[in-house]
């Protein structure tokens, strides 16, 4: 009755869900359990998973969603957000923090992913990352005719504070886990 008022992507979701059988849902539950187990095992060795927030930088608001990334067609409207929705599927707490800019001056971020019930450590890690990098204070260096580079955050902030400490001793582990698409 109200189909014309619904976005095509929502209609696609509804129709795809309506086609699922009980067996389809059961298989998905088993695969989800395997994903949760892989994350549990991974986080026995690594406290945090660090990964990209998005597969693409911010795009024009007039674009519904990126139809392709690096020449690879996205199979549906959520595929361009795999790096975010796979983390949601792990049922782990995650925090997105600023991590720099593209050459065009568009912001990019990383996700910090903690073990189950690890919210307190996650917030500590996010705070430490921001303290060490100062990306949350950085702005693209715009000089009238576009972006000419990026203000390097740590050194700029340290100059403002009257010191130029070296942060090389602060290391953050970057690890990855294989999250199958099937």
N, C-alpha and C positions, 0 to 999 in steps of 0.2 A: 504493500500500500504506500509506503514512504520511500521506496527504492530510489527515486530521483533525488531525494535529499541526502542520500548516503554516498560518501566518496567511493569511487570504483575499487580502491584498495581494501576498504572495509567489506564491500560485497565479496571480493575475492576471498578474504579471510573467512567469512561466514560460509560461503559455498564450499571452500576447501575443508572446513571443519565438519560440515554436514555430510561429506563423502566418506569420512573416517568410520571404519568398523570398530567393533570392540577389540578385535584382534590387532588392528592398527594401533589403537591406544595402548594395549598391553605391550606390544613391541616397543613403543616409544618409552613406556615406563621402565622397561628393562634396560634400554639404551641410556636413559637418564640415570639409572642406578649405576651403570658402568662409568659414566662421566663423573658422578659424585665420588666413586671409589678411586678413579684416577687422580682426582684433585686431592683426596685424603692422603693417598700415597705420596704425591708430589709434595704436599705440605708437611709431611713427616721430615722431609729433607730440607725444604726451603720454606721459611716462614711466610714470605711474600711472593706473589707473582706480580711482575711489572709488565704492563703491556699498553699498547696504544688505546686511546679512547675511541677514536674513529678511524676509518680507513681512508677518509678524505678530509681535506680542510673545509672550513665553512664555505658554503656555496650560496649563490643568489637566492634570495627569498622567493623569487618567482618560479623557481624550479621545485617541483613537488618532491623529487628525490633523484639522486644520481642513477641514471640508467646503465652506466658502465663506469668501471674504474680501471685505468691503465689499459683500456681496450678490451676488458673482460666484461661481458654483459651481465648485469645483475638479474637473477632469475625472478625476483619479486621486489616489492617495495621495502622490505626490511633487510634484504641481503647486504645492502651497503653499510649496515650497522652490525655486522657479525661480530666484530671485535668487542662490541658492548653487550649484545644479547647472549653470546656464549658465556660471558662472565655472569650474567643474571641467572643463566641456567645452572650454574654451579652452586647456587644458594649461598654464596660466600659474600661477606661484606666487602664493598669496594668503594674507593674514594678517587675521584678525578681531581688532578691538580695541574696547573699550568706548567708547561715544559718547554716553551719557546715559541718561535714563529716560523712560518714558511718564508722563503725568499721574498714573497710578495707582502709579507708583514701580517699574514693571517695567523691567529693563535692556534696552537696545538697543545694537546695535553697527554698525560699518561694516566693509566688506572693503576692504583695500588690495590691488590686483592689479598685479604687476610684470611686466615683459617676461620672456620665456624666459631662464633662467639668471640672473635678477635677484634671487636670494634675499638676497644681502648688502645690496643697496640697499633691499630690502623690509623687512628687519629694522631698518635704520637709520631708514627712514620711520616704521615702527611705533613705534620708540623715541622719535623726535622728536614724533610725534603725542601719545603718552602724556605726554611731558615738558611739552608745550605745554598740553594740555587737563587733565591730571590726572584724567580720568574713571575711571581704574582705581582711584583712591583714594576717589572719591565714593560716598556711600551715600544712599538716599532719606531724607528728613527725616520720620521717623515719630514721631507724638506721640500715642500711645495709641489714637486713634480712626481711624487710617488715615493715608494720605499727605497731607501738607499742602503739599507742594512738594518741591523737590530742593535739597540742599546744593550750592551753586555751587562746583565743584571747585577751579578755579584760585585764586580769591580766598581760599578757606578754607585751602588748602595754603600760599599765600604768607603769610597771617597767622600760620600755625603757624611759618613760617620767620622771621618778624619783618620781612617786607618785603611790599610790595604792588605788585610790578612790573606794568606794563601789557604784555600779550601781543598787542596789536593788530597789531604789525608782523610777526607770524608768520602767514603765509598758506599754506593748503593748497589746491591746485587740485582742484576737483571737476569731473570730466568724466564723460560717459556715452557709451556706444557702443550702437548699435542691434543687438540680438541677436534676430533673427527667430525666431518660434516654429515655423516650418514645416520 
